[in-house]
Amino acid sequence: MGCLSQSRRLSITQDEPTCWVTLVTKPSYLPGVIVLAHSLDQQNSQYPFVVQYTDGLGEEGIAALQGEAARTGRIVPSHVSLLLPRRGQENMAGVAVAERFRDTFTKLRAFEVYKQGFTRACFLDADMACFQNPDTVFDTDMPRDWIASTHACICTPDGASWAPAAWQKGNCPYTPLTSPEQITEDTLSRPTYGLLNGGLFLFYPTEELWIRMMGFFNYTERLKDYQFPDQDFLADFYRNKWKPISWKYNAIKTHPYVHPPIWDRDLMVILHYIVDKPWERRVSPDGIGGHKGRDGEIHLWWEHVYDDWLKTQKSNSTTLKTMSKLVYTQEPVTEKTPLSFVPGKLEDIKPYAELMGWEDPTK
């Protein structure tokens, strides 16, 4: 399984074979992967980190990843091929949210870690970082043929032309929550409550599961209609077999101002840097950074983890040389766009038909 330290080998053999797993398909996400791995070290996770990569990472990126794997023993590099839908089921950019999601069906290859002997795994998106020990997510109680994940936040504070009509704060599963300790167990009462967030998911990989999943992938007619390809696929495949877990394991960086009742920095475990990535540009001297300039403080947290990682590198490190070409390549954001969005309140939760503007058939 790669160059694991003796202590980490022991942790795997004494417990159910468990791993973290992510996917990187292009060099621009390598900084996210490297810093995520370092944050697992910082928080003393006892499990290895399988990094699946495709040829799209490039020779230089692959060498940097392998160099970091050899240095730490945390990372287990694993080459995979792209997983693409059959002809006629392609999720084109005009249907999907963005061009960057076209190859994300490859995230499903996380379920192939059974080939490396793992029987329990948790996928992490490459644009995440850990700020507390995340191993507690593996304590989630669920049947072994289920998946565990957080709900998808469907609030669109700045509006979005691609967003379905149902994507509004009154339909968001986080709006009913009034404290950070609460979890929305509901996945059925309205369609939007059945949308999981594919940035993190806990599962039990087996060969039988992989065969069933690929059967569904290769024969369903719905692939072309998924807006968030891998995420919508998982919600479809695991329909009625999904265990919702706390937002703290997949804290979206917009939560502090979109869902302030649930946000608690002290409870947050894993932070998800959606949209603008913290390695693209430094936070400005005025503390402005991230999407619309609103995420400066949260992006600084990533910078602190990155700065700590820099201390582990020798000046001639192959990984350091590659990372220096990929981190902070753009100028800082200097303006902060005021939020025109009023966070969700309990009174925003109305009957689904009313929110959708449907006529009451009983009238």
Secondary structure per residue as TSV (DSSP state, phi and psi in degrees):
chain	resnum	aa	ss	phi	psi
A	1	M	-	360.0	20.5
A	2	G	-	100.4	-173.7
A	3	C	S	-87.6	81.1
A	4	L	-	-94.3	142.0
A	5	S	-	-66.5	161.5
A	6	Q	H	-59.9	-40.8
A	7	S	H	-63.0	-36.9
A	8	R	H	-74.7	-32.6
A	9	R	H	-60.8	-42.8
A	10	L	H	-63.6	-38.8
A	11	S	H	-66.1	-29.5
A	12	I	H	-76.7	-43.0
A	13	T	H	-75.6	-26.9
A	14	Q	S	-83.6	-12.8
A	15	D	S	-126.5	175.1
A	16	E	S	-59.5	132.7
A	17	P	-	-56.1	112.5
A	18	T	E	-130.8	145.5
A	19	C	E	-150.1	159.7
A	20	W	E	-91.0	151.9
A	21	V	E	-146.6	142.3
A	22	T	E	-141.3	177.9
A	23	L	E	-134.3	137.4
A	24	V	E	-133.7	126.6
A	25	T	-	-117.3	-2.2
A	26	K	S	-153.4	152.7
A	27	P	G	-59.7	-30.2
A	28	S	G	-63.2	-17.6
A	29	Y	G	-101.6	-1.0
A	30	L	H	-59.6	-41.2
A	31	P	H	-58.6	-36.9
A	32	G	H	-63.1	-43.1
A	33	V	H	-65.1	-46.4
A	34	I	H	-63.4	-43.4
A	35	V	H	-72.7	-35.1
A	36	L	H	-60.9	-44.4
A	37	A	H	-61.0	-41.7
A	38	H	H	-65.7	-36.6
A	39	S	H	-66.7	-32.1
A	40	L	H	-64.8	-37.4
A	41	D	H	-64.8	-47.2
A	42	Q	H	-56.8	-39.2
A	43	Q	T	-93.4	8.8
A	44	N	T	60.0	39.3
A	45	S	-	-63.1	141.3
A	46	Q	-	-92.6	3.3
A	47	Y	S	-112.3	148.2
A	48	P	-	-71.0	164.5
A	49	F	E	-121.3	101.5
A	50	V	E	-78.6	119.1
A	51	V	E	-107.7	103.6
A	52	Q	E	-81.0	133.1
A	53	Y	E	-135.8	152.2
A	54	T	-	-108.0	173.6
A	55	D	G	-59.8	-23.2
A	56	G	G	-62.3	-16.8
A	57	L	G	-67.1	-25.8
A	58	G	H	83.7	156.8
A	59	E	H	-59.9	-42.5
A	60	E	H	-66.7	-42.9
A	61	G	H	-65.3	-40.3
A	62	I	H	-64.6	-42.2
A	63	A	H	-62.6	-39.6
A	64	A	H	-65.6	-42.1
A	65	L	H	-64.2	-45.3
A	66	Q	H	-66.0	-35.0
A	67	G	H	-64.6	-41.6
A	68	E	H	-69.1	-35.2
A	69	A	H	-62.8	-43.2
A	70	A	H	-66.8	-33.9
A	71	R	H	-70.9	-42.7
A	72	T	H	-100.3	-30.7
A	73	G	S	76.9	-3.1
A	74	R	-	-79.9	-44.7
A	75	I	E	-85.2	136.0
A	76	V	E	-117.5	95.7
A	77	P	E	-66.3	141.9
A	78	S	E	-146.5	111.4
A	79	H	E	-73.9	133.8
A	80	V	-	-135.0	160.0
A	81	S	-	-96.5	157.9
A	82	L	-	-60.6	143.3
A	83	L	-	-108.2	109.5
A	84	L	-	-118.7	146.4
A	85	P	-	-70.2	158.2
A	86	R	-	-68.4	164.0
A	87	R	T	-57.8	133.6
A	88	G	T	96.3	-14.0
A	89	Q	-	-113.7	12.8
A	90	E	-	-64.0	136.4
A	91	N	-	-93.3	94.5
A	92	M	-	-77.1	162.3
A	93	A	T	-59.8	-29.6
A	94	G	T	-70.1	-19.5
A	95	V	T	-101.5	-45.9
A	96	A	S	-70.7	166.4
A	97	V	S	-66.4	-39.0
A	98	A	-	-156.4	159.0
A	99	E	G	-56.6	-33.4
A	100	R	G	-64.7	-14.9
A	101	F	G	-90.1	1.0
A	102	R	T	-66.8	-29.5
A	103	D	T	-105.3	12.1
A	104	T	G	-79.0	-5.9
A	105	F	G	-59.9	-22.0
A	106	T	G	-62.6	-20.3
A	107	K	G	-58.1	-25.0
A	108	L	G	-64.1	-18.9
A	109	R	G	-64.9	-11.6
A	110	A	G	-56.0	-30.4
A	111	F	G	-71.5	-7.7
A	112	E	G	-86.8	2.4
A	113	V	G	-67.4	-8.7
A	114	Y	G	-59.5	-27.8
A	115	K	G	-65.9	-20.8
A	116	Q	G	-97.4	7.9
A	117	G	T	93.5	2.7
A	118	F	-	-85.1	136.3
A	119	T	S	-116.1	-1.9
A	120	R	E	-145.4	133.5
A	121	A	E	-151.1	157.2
A	122	C	E	-135.1	122.6
A	123	F	E	-82.6	139.0
A	124	L	E	-127.1	131.9
A	125	D	-	-63.7	152.0
A	126	A	T	-70.0	-14.1
A	127	D	T	-101.6	41.9
A	128	M	E	-118.6	166.8
A	129	A	E	-151.6	145.1
A	130	C	E	-97.1	136.8
A	131	F	S	-123.3	-0.5
A	132	Q	S	-145.4	165.9
A	133	N	-	-61.9	119.9
A	134	P	G	-89.3	-1.0
A	135	D	G	-61.5	-19.9
A	136	T	G	-63.5	-18.9
A	137	V	G	-62.8	-26.3
A	138	F	G	-74.7	-6.9
A	139	D	G	-83.2	-2.1
A	140	T	-	-56.9	129.8
A	141	D	-	-93.3	114.3
A	142	M	-	-159.7	157.8
A	143	P	-	-61.2	151.5
A	144	R	T	-71.9	-13.3
A	145	D	T	-100.1	16.6
A	146	W	-	-103.8	175.5
A	147	I	E	-126.0	151.3
A	148	A	E	-122.1	136.6
A	149	S	E	-163.0	168.5
A	150	T	E	-83.8	163.2
A	151	H	E	-69.4	154.3
A	152	A	-	-82.8	131.6
A	153	C	-	-81.0	125.1
A	154	I	-	-108.5	12.8
A	155	C	-	-71.7	139.5
A	156	T	-	-124.7	81.1
A	157	P	T	-61.0	-25.2
A	158	D	T	-109.5	10.7
A	159	G	-	74.7	150.6
A	160	A	-	-156.8	126.9
A	161	S	T	-65.7	-26.0
A	162	W	T	-82.9	-16.0
A	163	A	S	-70.3	132.6
A	164	P	-	-62.1	158.3
A	165	A	T	-58.7	-30.0
A	166	A	T	-73.5	-13.9
A	167	W	-	-81.5	84.6
A	168	Q	S	-144.3	159.6
A	169	K	G	-59.7	-29.0
A	170	G	G	-68.5	-19.5
A	171	N	G	-104.7	0.3
A	172	C	-	-77.0	132.9
A	173	P	T	-66.2	-14.2
A	174	Y	T	-87.4	-18.7
A	175	T	T	-61.1	-36.8
A	176	P	T	-69.5	-14.5
A	177	L	-	-77.9	137.8
A	178	T	-	-117.8	-1.2
A	179	S	S	-150.9	156.9
A	180	P	T	-64.5	-23.5
A	181	E	T	-81.2	-12.2
A	182	Q	-	-77.5	151.2
A	183	I	-	-128.4	134.2
A	184	T	-	-79.0	105.0
A	185	E	-	-80.8	-17.9
A	186	D	-	-71.1	124.7
A	187	T	S	-125.3	7.5
A	188	L	S	-126.2	-26.3
A	189	S	S	-66.8	-26.2
A	190	R	S	-147.2	151.3
A	191	P	G	-53.3	-37.4
A	192	T	G	-70.0	-17.5
A	193	Y	G	-79.2	-6.8
A	194	G	G	-97.3	10.3
A	195	L	-	-98.0	114.7
A	196	L	E	-90.2	160.2
A	197	N	E	-96.8	119.7
A	198	G	E	-81.7	8.5
A	199	G	E	-70.6	-25.6
A	200	L	E	-146.8	130.5
A	201	F	E	-150.6	138.5
A	202	L	E	-100.0	136.7
A	203	F	E	-156.9	168.7
A	204	Y	-	-117.6	97.9
A	205	P	-	-73.8	136.6
A	206	T	-	-145.2	162.5
A	207	E	H	-64.1	-39.9
A	208	E	H	-62.5	-40.5
A	209	L	H	-63.8	-43.6
A	210	W	H	-62.4	-40.5
A	211	I	H	-64.1	-44.5
A	212	R	H	-64.0	-41.5
A	213	M	H	-63.5	-43.6
A	214	M	H	-70.4	-29.8
A	215	G	H	-62.3	-44.6
A	216	F	H	-64.9	-42.8
A	217	F	H	-61.2	-40.3
A	218	N	H	-83.6	-14.3
A	219	Y	H	-121.1	-17.1
A	220	T	-	-68.1	150.3
A	221	E	S	-97.1	7.4
A	222	R	-	-98.4	-7.2
A	223	L	G	-54.6	-43.0
A	224	K	G	-66.6	-15.7
A	225	D	G	-97.5	-5.8
A	226	Y	-	-73.0	126.9
A	227	Q	S	-77.4	-42.0
A	228	F	S	-109.9	90.3
A	229	P	H	-46.1	-62.7
A	230	D	H	-67.8	-38.0
A	231	Q	H	-65.6	-46.9
A	232	D	H	-68.2	-33.9
A	233	F	H	-61.4	-47.0
A	234	L	H	-63.4	-41.3
A	235	A	H	-62.2	-35.4
A	236	D	H	-73.9	-48.3
A	237	F	H	-65.8	-37.7
A	238	Y	T	-99.7	26.6
A	239	R	T	-55.9	129.5
A	240	N	T	67.1	11.5
A	241	K	-	-133.8	45.2
A	242	W	E	-125.7	126.4
A	243	K	E	-101.3	110.8
A	244	P	E	-70.2	139.5
A	245	I	-	-124.9	171.3
A	246	S	-	-61.9	144.4
A	247	W	G	-53.7	-25.7
A	248	K	G	-63.5	-21.3
A	249	Y	G	-85.7	-10.3
A	250	N	G	-149.8	63.6
A	251	A	E	-75.2	112.3
A	252	I	E	-72.3	136.9
A	253	K	T	-64.7	-14.5
A	254	T	T	-86.9	-7.6
A	255	H	H	-55.0	-38.4
A	256	P	H	-56.8	-33.5
A	257	Y	H	-110.2	-13.0
A	258	V	H	-92.0	-36.6
A	259	H	S	-133.2	63.8
A	260	P	T	-58.5	-29.0
A	261	P	T	-62.6	-25.9
A	262	I	T	-98.7	-12.2
A	263	W	-	-75.8	131.5
A	264	D	-	-150.5	110.4
A	265	R	T	-57.7	-34.4
A	266	D	T	-73.9	-21.6
A	267	L	T	-93.2	-25.5
A	268	M	-	-58.8	132.4
A	269	V	-	-108.1	-52.9
A	270	I	E	-125.4	130.0
A	271	L	E	-106.7	136.2
A	272	H	E	-109.5	114.1
A	273	Y	-	-89.7	76.4
A	274	I	-	-71.6	162.5
A	275	V	S	59.1	-118.6
A	276	D	S	-62.4	136.5
A	277	K	-	-97.5	140.2
A	278	P	T	-67.1	-18.1
A	279	W	T	-86.4	-6.1
A	280	E	T	-73.3	-37.7
A	281	R	S	-154.7	148.3
A	282	R	-	-69.8	156.3
A	283	V	-	-69.7	139.9
A	284	S	-	-68.2	161.0
A	285	P	T	-56.5	-23.8
A	286	D	T	-87.3	4.7
A	287	G	S	81.9	18.3
A	288	I	-	-95.5	133.9
A	289	G	B	-175.4	165.8
A	290	G	S	78.7	-167.9
A	291	H	G	-60.5	121.9
A	292	K	G	59.5	17.2
A	293	G	G	76.5	10.5
A	294	R	B	-93.3	-7.4
A	295	D	-	-113.0	27.7
A	296	G	H	-57.2	-50.0
A	297	E	H	-61.3	-43.7
A	298	I	H	-68.7	-34.6
A	299	H	H	-69.6	-31.2
A	300	L	H	-62.5	-34.1
A	301	W	H	-59.5	-41.7
A	302	W	H	-64.3	-42.3
A	303	E	H	-59.2	-36.4
A	304	H	H	-65.6	-40.0
A	305	V	H	-65.8	-41.8
A	306	Y	H	-62.6	-43.6
A	307	D	H	-61.4	-37.5
A	308	D	H	-67.5	-37.6
A	309	W	H	-63.6	-39.1
A	310	L	H	-55.8	-32.3
A	311	K	T	-67.5	-17.5
A	312	T	T	-87.1	-6.8
A	313	Q	-	-101.2	140.1
A	314	K	-	-82.2	154.4
A	315	S	T	-61.3	-27.5
A	316	N	T	-99.2	15.2
A	317	S	-	-61.8	129.8
A	318	T	H	-60.3	-41.6
A	319	T	H	-64.0	-43.2
A	320	L	H	-62.0	-42.9
A	321	K	H	-61.5	-40.4
A	322	T	H	-70.4	-44.0
A	323	M	H	-61.5	-36.4
A	324	S	H	-63.2	-22.1
A	325	K	H	-84.1	-13.8
A	326	L	H	-113.7	-15.6
A	327	V	S	-101.8	136.2
A	328	Y	S	56.1	51.0
A	329	T	-	-89.8	-7.9
A	330	Q	S	-118.9	159.6
A	331	E	-	-72.2	146.4
A	332	P	-	-60.6	152.0
A	333	V	-	-73.7	138.0
A	334	T	-	-117.5	-5.5
A	335	E	-	-125.9	143.9
A	336	K	-	-111.9	121.1
A	337	T	-	-81.7	124.7
A	338	P	-	-59.3	143.7
A	339	L	-	-78.0	121.6
A	340	S	-	-96.8	12.3
A	341	F	-	-109.0	129.3
A	342	V	-	-91.8	119.3
A	343	P	-	-53.1	152.2
A	344	G	-	-61.7	140.7
A	345	K	-	-124.5	162.2
A	346	L	G	-56.5	-34.7
A	347	E	G	-70.8	-11.2
A	348	D	G	-76.7	-14.7
A	349	I	-	-86.7	100.9
A	350	K	-	-114.8	168.5
A	351	P	-	-50.7	140.6
A	352	Y	H	-55.4	-43.0
A	353	A	H	-60.8	-39.2
A	354	E	H	-66.4	-43.8
A	355	L	H	-63.3	-34.0
A	356	M	H	-83.6	-8.0
A	357	G	T	77.1	22.8
A	358	W	-	-80.8	147.0
A	359	E	-	-76.1	142.3
A	360	D	-	-75.3	112.8
A	361	P	T	-65.6	-15.3
A	362	T	T	-82.7	-10.4
A	363	K	-	-91.3	360.0
